[in-house]
Amino acid sequence: MQLIGEVVRGGLLAQEHMSVSVEADATNLPSEIEVDIAVLEIGTQIKASDLALPPARPSAGDPEQVHLIVRTRASAEEMAAEGAGRADRGRGAERRPKAMRAAAPGRKP
């Protein structure tokens, strides 16, 4: 997909899938599918069925598959609070006795 424009102010673009399945002869595959993200409002989802495909080139995938989502960008305060929460969770493991830390999931003794 070729993204055109910039996301609306206060928005953050999440690209859920990087490619689109299209039915076509190998010699007639579109080189790119353009999506104008400048006109998308926060909360908009672009599904496979919303993509402007070349004539006679239907999507071969699930038409309900979400490719793009415009989300609200987190404020500086929200990002700081989230970072503090992660730091607290990380320190919790170090406060446990060594034997318990070794037994924690994903850690090697």
C-alpha positions in Angstrom: 0.0 0.0 0.0 1.1 3.5 -0.8 0.1 5.9 1.9 -0.6 9.5 0.8 -0.7 12.5 3.1 -0.3 12.9 6.8 -2.5 11.6 9.6 -4.9 14.1 11.1 -3.6 16.2 14.0 -3.8 14.2 17.3 -4.0 10.9 15.4 -1.7 8.0 15.1 -1.8 5.5 12.2 -1.7 1.8 13.0 -1.0 -0.3 9.9 -2.3 -3.7 10.8 -1.3 -5.4 7.5 1.4 -4.5 5.1 0.1 -6.3 2.0 -3.1 -6.9 0.2 -4.1 -10.1 -1.6 -5.4 -9.5 -5.1 -6.7 -11.8 -7.8 -5.0 -11.1 -11.1 -2.6 -12.6 -13.7 1.0 -12.4 -12.6 1.6 -9.9 -15.5 -1.3 -7.6 -14.4 -0.7 -7.2 -10.7 -1.0 -3.6 -9.5 2.3 -2.2 -8.4 0.7 -0.3 -5.5 -2.7 0.6 -4.0 -2.9 4.2 -2.9 -4.7 5.2 0.3 -5.1 8.9 1.2 -4.8 9.0 4.9 -5.1 12.8 5.1 -8.9 12.6 4.8 -9.3 9.9 7.5 -10.7 11.0 10.9 -9.7 9.5 14.3 -11.5 6.2 14.8 -11.6 5.4 11.1 -10.8 1.8 10.0 -9.8 0.9 6.5 -10.8 -2.7 5.6 -9.9 -4.6 2.5 -13.3 -3.9 1.0 -12.6 -0.1 1.4 -9.4 -0.2 -0.8 -9.6 1.2 -4.3 -8.5 -1.7 -6.4 -7.9 -1.5 -10.1 -10.9 -2.6 -12.2 -11.4 -6.4 -12.6 -8.8 -6.9 -9.7 -10.9 -8.2 -6.8 -9.4 -8.7 -3.4 -8.6 -12.4 -2.8 -8.6 -12.0 1.0 -11.2 -11.4 3.7 -13.1 -8.2 2.8 -13.5 -7.4 6.5 -9.7 -7.6 7.2 -8.7 -4.3 8.8 -5.6 -2.8 7.2 -5.4 0.7 8.7 -6.7 2.3 11.9 -6.5 6.0 12.9 -6.2 6.1 16.7 -5.9 8.9 19.1 -2.3 9.8 19.9 -1.5 9.4 23.6 -0.8 12.6 25.5 2.6 13.2 27.2 0.9 12.6 30.5 -0.6 9.3 29.4 2.7 8.1 28.0 4.5 9.0 31.2 1.9 7.2 33.3 2.2 4.1 31.1 6.0 4.2 31.3 5.8 4.5 35.1 3.5 1.5 35.2 6.0 -0.6 33.2 8.8 0.4 35.4 6.8 -0.6 38.5 6.1 -4.0 37.0 9.7 -4.5 36.1 11.0 -3.7 39.6 8.5 -6.1 41.2 10.4 -9.1 39.9 13.6 -7.9 41.5 12.0 -7.6 44.9 11.2 -11.3 45.0 13.7 -13.8 46.5 16.2 -15.1 44.0 14.6 -18.6 44.0 11.2 -17.1 43.0 12.7 -14.9 40.3 14.3 -18.0 38.7 10.9 -19.8 38.7 9.1 -16.8 37.0 7.8 -17.6 33.5 10.2 -16.8 30.7 13.2 -16.7 32.9 16.0 -19.2 33.1 17.1 -20.4 36.6 
